[in-house]
């Protein structure tokens, strides 16, 4: 997301460490209340039930807009009645820069503070590291540790409710759109994974696409199976619909071959053949395709005419001596994979040439990598995108995409959160 410049955080009271007490709340009853709700109403139904259960003054769900500059109130209920007063979901944005909301969203840490004549709890709504938004609940009295623990569980359940409900309605998508989308941008967005961040045992990753004024055909993608993590970052030549359609053909082919368990080299061969058969003779796509073996961190990588990835190891950037092969769509090209072995604590960063473009040349990618080495990949790419917008004045000549992965060790199949604890989010 686009990250605003930081300002001083407001004075607030942090809640002590969360622990269970004797209070008991039935999360199953909360979920049962939304099971039969109309898809556009599930958040309001859950909010009303939550307000009734914990006797809250108000409950609101805030989700990040697409530019990342603010949160929008997708729901807002007071006691058990709806309190939107006919306003739409975009009407009451909460700016992020320098606020406690920003701190909660970026660090994924619940906070409780005194607010006017009430107590306000802010709880991140997250699924496997994908920061969806914030659950905001206010009370007449300071919430107990047991109550706050229940809110955390409710926020986690709410993440799954949102993921399920948004498959059936455009309401959530519409609420997040703070800028109009062209048809090319609409196509491009559908080529991206549905979640931009992931925490899963031996790795954490995050991706982001910062679009140019005229969508330029960048994409990133990832997937896990039992044995491997697959990553791809591609850049289709051109702009607008031509680039979007070229990217569609490329990503569709890569996913099709990946889902048949093809190696990166086989994926590249398939995409190259498809582009040669259906794209114009002058069209091509650069890309980085990777497959990481989860057992030991062995990486197969194909560099198809793309800027080389960055590897950060023990605080130092290590040069990867990769075989730079022709872009996808070149007649007669065949592809082979190089091999890299990841070590515990390594960080990989893949970028498109939008970060190397003439008007983006002042983006210090290596400096940002050094300054954010102890932060979650989600924060690292946010810092990268923010710096890009700052040096270009928000006027990008080309898309700029990034995909960052942290490696915690082969063979780890830890529970959710195990990976996130390996690197701080502060």
Secondary structure as the mmCIF struct_conf table of DSSP 4:
data_model
#
loop_
_struct_conf.conf_type_id
_struct_conf.id
_struct_conf.beg_label_comp_id
_struct_conf.beg_label_asym_id
_struct_conf.beg_label_seq_id
_struct_conf.end_label_comp_id
_struct_conf.end_label_asym_id
_struct_conf.end_label_seq_id
HELX_LH_PP_P HELX_LH_PP_P1 UNK A 4 UNK A 6
HELX_LH_PP_P HELX_LH_PP_P2 UNK A 8 UNK A 11
BEND BEND1 UNK A 22 UNK A 22
HELX_RH_AL_P HELX_RH_AL_P1 UNK A 27 UNK A 35
TURN_TY1_P TURN_TY1_P1 UNK A 36 UNK A 36
BEND BEND2 UNK A 37 UNK A 37
HELX_RH_3T_P HELX_RH_3T_P1 UNK A 39 UNK A 41
HELX_RH_AL_P HELX_RH_AL_P2 UNK A 42 UNK A 54
TURN_TY1_P TURN_TY1_P2 UNK A 55 UNK A 55
BEND BEND3 UNK A 57 UNK A 57
STRN STRN1 UNK A 58 UNK A 64
TURN_TY1_P TURN_TY1_P3 UNK A 66 UNK A 67
BEND BEND4 UNK A 68 UNK A 69
STRN STRN2 UNK A 70 UNK A 78
TURN_TY1_P TURN_TY1_P4 UNK A 79 UNK A 80
STRN STRN3 UNK A 81 UNK A 82
TURN_TY1_P TURN_TY1_P5 UNK A 85 UNK A 86
TURN_TY1_P TURN_TY1_P6 UNK A 89 UNK A 92
STRN STRN4 UNK A 94 UNK A 95
TURN_TY1_P TURN_TY1_P7 UNK A 97 UNK A 98
BEND BEND5 UNK A 99 UNK A 99
HELX_RH_AL_P HELX_RH_AL_P3 UNK A 100 UNK A 107
TURN_TY1_P TURN_TY1_P8 UNK A 108 UNK A 108
STRN STRN5 UNK A 111 UNK A 115
TURN_TY1_P TURN_TY1_P9 UNK A 116 UNK A 117
STRN STRN6 UNK A 118 UNK A 127
TURN_TY1_P TURN_TY1_P10 UNK A 128 UNK A 129
STRN STRN7 UNK A 130 UNK A 139
BEND BEND6 UNK A 140 UNK A 141
HELX_LH_PP_P HELX_LH_PP_P3 UNK A 142 UNK A 144
HELX_RH_AL_P HELX_RH_AL_P4 UNK A 145 UNK A 165
TURN_TY1_P TURN_TY1_P11 UNK A 166 UNK A 167
BEND BEND7 UNK A 168 UNK A 168
BEND BEND8 UNK A 170 UNK A 170
HELX_RH_AL_P HELX_RH_AL_P5 UNK A 171 UNK A 176
BEND BEND9 UNK A 178 UNK A 179
HELX_RH_AL_P HELX_RH_AL_P6 UNK A 183 UNK A 190
TURN_TY1_P TURN_TY1_P12 UNK A 191 UNK A 191
BEND BEND10 UNK A 192 UNK A 192
BEND BEND11 UNK A 194 UNK A 194
BEND BEND12 UNK A 196 UNK A 196
STRN STRN8 UNK A 197 UNK A 200
TURN_TY1_P TURN_TY1_P13 UNK A 201 UNK A 202
STRN STRN9 UNK A 203 UNK A 210
BEND BEND13 UNK A 213 UNK A 214
STRN STRN10 UNK A 218 UNK A 224
BEND BEND14 UNK A 226 UNK A 227
STRN STRN11 UNK A 228 UNK A 236
BEND BEND15 UNK A 237 UNK A 239
HELX_RH_AL_P HELX_RH_AL_P7 UNK A 240 UNK A 258
TURN_TY1_P TURN_TY1_P14 UNK A 259 UNK A 261
HELX_RH_AL_P HELX_RH_AL_P8 UNK A 264 UNK A 278
BEND BEND16 UNK A 279 UNK A 279
TURN_TY1_P TURN_TY1_P15 UNK A 281 UNK A 282
STRN STRN12 UNK A 285 UNK A 293
TURN_TY1_P TURN_TY1_P16 UNK A 294 UNK A 296
STRN STRN13 UNK A 298 UNK A 304
BEND BEND17 UNK A 305 UNK A 305
HELX_LH_PP_P HELX_LH_PP_P4 UNK A 307 UNK A 309
STRN STRN14 UNK A 310 UNK A 313
TURN_TY1_P TURN_TY1_P17 UNK A 314 UNK A 315
STRN STRN15 UNK A 316 UNK A 318
HELX_LH_PP_P HELX_LH_PP_P5 UNK A 319 UNK A 320
STRN STRN16 UNK A 324 UNK A 325
HELX_LH_PP_P HELX_LH_PP_P6 UNK A 326 UNK A 327
STRN STRN17 UNK A 328 UNK A 328
TURN_TY1_P TURN_TY1_P18 UNK A 329 UNK A 329
TURN_TY1_P TURN_TY1_P19 UNK A 331 UNK A 332
STRN STRN18 UNK A 338 UNK A 341
TURN_TY1_P TURN_TY1_P20 UNK A 344 UNK A 345
STRN STRN19 UNK A 347 UNK A 351
HELX_RH_3T_P HELX_RH_3T_P2 UNK A 353 UNK A 355
BEND BEND18 UNK A 356 UNK A 357
HELX_RH_3T_P HELX_RH_3T_P3 UNK A 358 UNK A 360
TURN_TY1_P TURN_TY1_P21 UNK A 361 UNK A 362
HELX_RH_AL_P HELX_RH_AL_P9 UNK A 365 UNK A 371
TURN_TY1_P TURN_TY1_P22 UNK A 372 UNK A 374
BEND BEND19 UNK A 375 UNK A 375
HELX_RH_AL_P HELX_RH_AL_P10 UNK A 377 UNK A 392
TURN_TY1_P TURN_TY1_P23 UNK A 393 UNK A 394
BEND BEND20 UNK A 397 UNK A 398
STRN STRN20 UNK A 400 UNK A 407
TURN_TY1_P TURN_TY1_P24 UNK A 410 UNK A 411
HELX_LH_PP_P HELX_LH_PP_P7 UNK A 414 UNK A 415
TURN_TY1_P TURN_TY1_P25 UNK A 416 UNK A 419
HELX_RH_3T_P HELX_RH_3T_P4 UNK A 420 UNK A 422
BEND BEND21 UNK A 423 UNK A 423
#
